[in-house]
Amino acid sequence: MAGQASLVMISVFAVLALLGLPLAVSIVAAALAAVTLVAPFDMALFTSAQKMLASLDTFSLLAVPFFILSGVMMNSGGIAVRLVNFAKLISGRIPGSLAQTNIAGNMLFGCISGSAIAASTSIGGVMVPMQAKEGYDRDLAAAVNIASAPTGMLIPPTTAFIIYSLVSGGTSIAALFLAGGVAGLIWGAGLIIMTTSIAWRRGYPTSGWIGFRAAAVVTMEALPSLFLIVLVIGGIMSGIFTAVEASGIAVLYTMLLTFVIHRTKPLRAFPQFLLETAQMTGTIMMLLAASAALSFAMAFTGIPAAVTSLILGISDSPIVIMLVINLLLLVIGCFMDIGPAILIFTPILLPIFEKLGGDPVHFGVILVFNLAIGTITPPVGTGLFVGASVAQVKVERCIRALAPFYVLLFAMLLVVTFFPDLFLALPRHFGL
């Protein structure tokens, strides 16, 4: 039955998606089609609707629209330039300093805005032309921007881990934030080391010291934006407030930055921010509800158990099984956005990981790390195409320049997979 249900589910989903129906509608229809193989249609419809509504009746979901609203306001302008100047201050004495600034800027802006695409366009839009003007190879500049943009998916606050927490059955958001932050910093540090090596071989220059007074001005301009990270993570870790309360505080603080301190937008722009937030939140909530119907359909028809048996039957070695899971997630990441991929594949793959004795927090980091790589990997990776467009470089040339970075990221993925203590040490230290 599981095999027949899987075939029906995949076929219905593929046909409807290819016809251009919304992803959430395609998922729900596929789930209903699978359930009706073993239950009457009216029962399948009623139970699926019930599961969809129940999935949204969760207090922790409030964090999603608040963090989205905070990111929308952060993207409104003014923040990127301040962070670029601060990043340049940090990396100015390293070979290839402008490329290093691009990496550091993407890490800072990505985690604040919560969007890899926003980081790639905002920071890359400033840094790639600047690098080209200073004699940097434009292909390399594009590759550095593309490779570093996804770090914001790992460094908190990030909605990817909030969604995973909900789908995985309540995994600690604070623990995911800490473990993901370590993974994001390792990603960024690896890129900095590789870029330094390339820049040193090619003789790219460093930036001169701008002086203590100018450095102090740059730091003071960037500190209000950077403090958002400290406020959110520090508040959660110290127990002052929960992740949901942190999201609300992030909105209030971002409003203060946008409308009072930096004054990048007038207050009358706030309704537009709310509209953008509502549109993005509506999409995510529909996908969450659809994933609940899908999870019910898979459990009802025995698909997760069948997939678990199939994958565990490949080998007795946990190492081989984890390599298979990583390969599967990398392929999925090439074709699907990170949100739907988390919603669909967490209920299938997490039980396998737990059967191997793994920790749900560790699997969350592995999952997001894989899918983040997928956003910059052909043939469909949105980050790759956006980054190429920002740099005004053909995608084929970007892929060639990205080749050594792909090798590095795959190597770091193995570190993330097989050295869990590196990422679980902080959550354990805080008792999470």
Order of alpha helices (4+ residues) and beta strands (2+ residues): alpha-alpha-alpha-alpha-alpha-alpha-alpha-alpha-alpha-alpha-alpha-alpha-alpha-alpha-alpha-alpha-alpha-alpha-alpha-alpha
